Amino acid sequence: MSVTQPPITRELFNDVILPIYAPAQFVPVKGQGSRVWDQQGNEYIDFAGGIAVMALGHCHPVLVEALQKQSEQLWHLSNIYTNEPALRLAQKLTAATFADRVFFANSGAEANEAAFKLARYYATNKISPYKTKIIAFHHAFHGRTFFTVTVGGQPKYSDGFGPKPADIVHVPFNDLDAVKAVIDDHTCAIVVEPIQGEGGVTPATPEFLAGLRQLCDQYQALLVFDEVQTGMGRTGKLFAYEHSGVVPDILTTAKALGGGFPVSAMLTREDIAQVMTAGTHGTTFGGNPLACAVAEASLDIINDSQLLDGVEQRHHWFIKALEEINQRYHLFAAIRGQGLLIGAQLTPEYAGRLREIIQAAAEQGLLVLSAGSDVVRFTPSLIISEQDVQQGMAKLHQAIAQVMG
Ligand SMILES: *Cc1c(COP(=O)(O)O)cnc(C)c1O
């Protein structure tokens, strides 16, 4: 008996997927470098990069090879055994950063969940059982588990799920006095994104980060940098903390770590890691050999001064093109960000037309993102070609011309 498969269409999404997303009306089926194709064969230039994930573009041959090779060796064991790819990746991450120890997980939220649990566990075990306060910032984003969404603090993501984890306070970003007003001996951690990504591509000032470091030292609190979006070369350094010279106690990274394969990591120092013992925290999939093999190949390519310098160069291509568009249409109030995490904030007059701009761009064959309510966000491949940038920007220009009428 033969069964005919019904066609797989965008409409099917509305029937079978939990209605928490509103995906575009086309269905991508293939990607190569900074180009993507949909079911109808339409081509798109990709300035979104899977939300800052596809740091080396789609189907980078070295990553494909690493995945294929590992797929014939060993897929999964759980943490009842360790494995070579995880050990190699941990060794390379610690060699490349301030950290001595790594915890692997599968998503940004899980890496942050581990970071917040570690910060509280450390403080309550080492100093006082009452040292549990976490300070975080308005417009922050740290993931969607209940703890991380509560630390993120945006009611639209955290309300409606019952009682929230307690003792988390939020103050304005880049406002050191506001932090001084709430920090005390019961504070275990300050959690900050070096550049707020989802919140609107807003960089922390170097003085703010230095001030947070000083306050953490003064109150014996841990400084946690959420580099889920800024890490892995996104800002032109392997990790964004290198720009400011402010070194965190705990750092989380995810998005670009696996170049499209789900994997995340929490990094910390030996003296902090030592508070944890076998069984204090864990995960089934964390440190999965397939994920770590791809992440290792990714890190090998990204942790290279020539590639990182190229991010800086590409930043200028983007800024120049965006400024040219803005000279013509005056729709951006600010163009900001670092490396290839760039945000163009719409003026109040055009803020309500963000969705329209993104949709018009897709119709022109360009994938771009939003951030916050009024920012067009660009997180392309770190190795996107000059031609792809120019062609993509020509499409954006067209899209904006169309929206402006
Ligand atoms: C995307 C993001 C997260 C959440 O990562 P998931 O993989 O979606 O859980 C956390 N923090 C920051 C800064 C992010 O950009």
The ligand as a Gaussian input file, in Angstrom:
#p B3LYP/6-31G(d) Opt

LIG

0 1
 C       20.032000      34.405000      21.998000
 C       20.477000      34.837000      23.331000
 C       20.251000      34.036000      24.471000
 C       19.423000      32.774000      24.432000
 O       20.010000      31.776000      23.665000
 P       19.119000      30.479000      23.261000
 O       20.090000      29.629000      22.505000
 O       17.999000      30.984000      22.438000
 O       18.668000      29.858000      24.514000
 C       20.781000      34.455000      25.678000
 N       21.495000      35.592000      25.770000
 C       21.735000      36.387000      24.706000
 C       22.549000      37.610000      24.874000
 C       21.224000      36.033000      23.451000
 O       21.438000      36.829000      22.404000

